[in-house]
Each structure stands twice: as structure tokens, then as C-alpha cells.
């Protein structure tokens, strides 16, 4: 009796291992199609991300210049707003 249960358990373990191996082989096939070849989906995505990185690599320098210009413009516009407020107050307008 115990030999029968042992053989049945071994058969169950072997079946489980075979099913897991089958699923792993199928998964490897899917992953290989996704990213294992130079023309795969992931390779094309990587190439596109790299192209975006190269094309936008010069932006940080320009953004710093734009931020400096925007800060200077803000300062000047605040001065204009103060001058207009003073002019409106001088002619008796409301603030």
C-alpha cells in the first residue's frame, strides 16, 4: 500500500515538473520574441528611447537660459506692475 502511494506521489511530482517545464519553455519563447533579437519589440523601444535621449540632450542648457530669461522678465514685469499701480493711484484710481 505504501509503495502505491509513493509511486502515485512520485508520478504527481513528475507531472507537476513536466507542466512547469512546459510553461517555462513557452515563457522563454515569448520573452525571446519580445527582447532576444535585434529586431524585437524591446530592441526597437530601446532604440527609440535612445533617439529621444540624443535629440533632447541639448535641452538642459537651453532650459537654464530660458529660466534665467523668465526670471529677469518676471522682475521687469513686477517693476512695470508697480509703476502702473503708482500711476493709477496718482490719478485717483482704485488699486
C-alpha positions in Angstrom: 0.0 0.0 0.0 2.7 2.5 0.9 4.6 1.6 -2.3 1.5 2.5 -4.3 1.1 5.9 -2.5 4.8 6.6 -3.0 4.6 5.8 -6.7 1.4 8.0 -7.0 3.2 10.9 -5.3 6.3 10.5 -7.5 4.0 10.5 -10.6 2.3 13.6 -9.3 5.6 15.4 -8.7 6.9 14.3 -12.2 3.7 15.5 -13.8 3.9 18.9 -12.0 7.6 19.2 -13.0 6.7 18.4 -16.6 3.9 21.0 -16.7 6.2 23.7 -15.1 9.0 22.9 -17.6 6.5 23.2 -20.4 5.3 26.6 -19.2 8.8 27.8 -18.7 9.8 26.8 -22.2 6.7 28.6 -23.6 7.6 31.7 -21.5 11.2 31.7 -22.7 9.9 31.6 -26.3 7.6 34.6 -25.7 10.4 36.6 -23.9 12.8 35.7 -26.8 10.4 37.1 -29.3 9.9 40.3 -27.2 13.6 41.1 -26.5 16.0 38.5 -27.6 16.7 39.7 -31.2 17.9 43.0 -32.6 14.6 43.4 -34.4 12.5 42.6 -31.4 9.9 44.9 -29.7 12.2 45.7 -26.8 15.1 46.4 -29.1 13.0 48.8 -31.1 11.8 50.5 -28.0 15.3 50.9 -26.7 16.4 52.4 -30.0 13.6 54.9 -29.9 14.3 55.9 -26.3 18.0 56.3 -27.2 17.0 58.5 -30.2 14.8 60.7 -27.9 17.7 61.0 -25.5 20.1 62.1 -28.2 17.6 64.5 -29.8 16.7 66.1 -26.4 20.2 66.1 -24.9 20.8 69.8 -25.7 17.7 71.0 -23.9 19.1 71.4 -20.4 21.4 74.2 -21.5 18.6 76.0 -23.3 16.2 75.5 -20.4 18.7 77.1 -18.0 18.9 80.1 -20.3 15.2 80.2 -20.6 14.7 80.1 -16.9 17.2 82.9 -16.4 15.4 85.0 -19.0 12.0 84.2 -17.5 13.3 85.3 -14.1 14.6 88.6 -15.5 11.3 89.1 -17.3 9.4 88.5 -14.1 11.5 91.0 -12.3 10.9 93.6 -15.0 7.1 92.9 -15.2 6.9 93.4 -11.4 8.5 96.8 -11.8 6.0 97.6 -14.6 3.2 96.5 -12.4 4.4 98.7 -9.5 4.8 101.7 -11.9 1.3 101.2 -13.2 -0.1 100.8 -9.7 1.6 104.0 -8.7 0.2 105.8 -11.8 -3.3 104.5 -11.1 -3.0 105.7 -7.5 -1.7 109.1 -8.7 -4.7 109.7 -11.0 -7.1 108.6 -8.3 -7.9 105.1 -9.5 -8.6 102.1 -7.3 -6.0 99.6 -6.6 
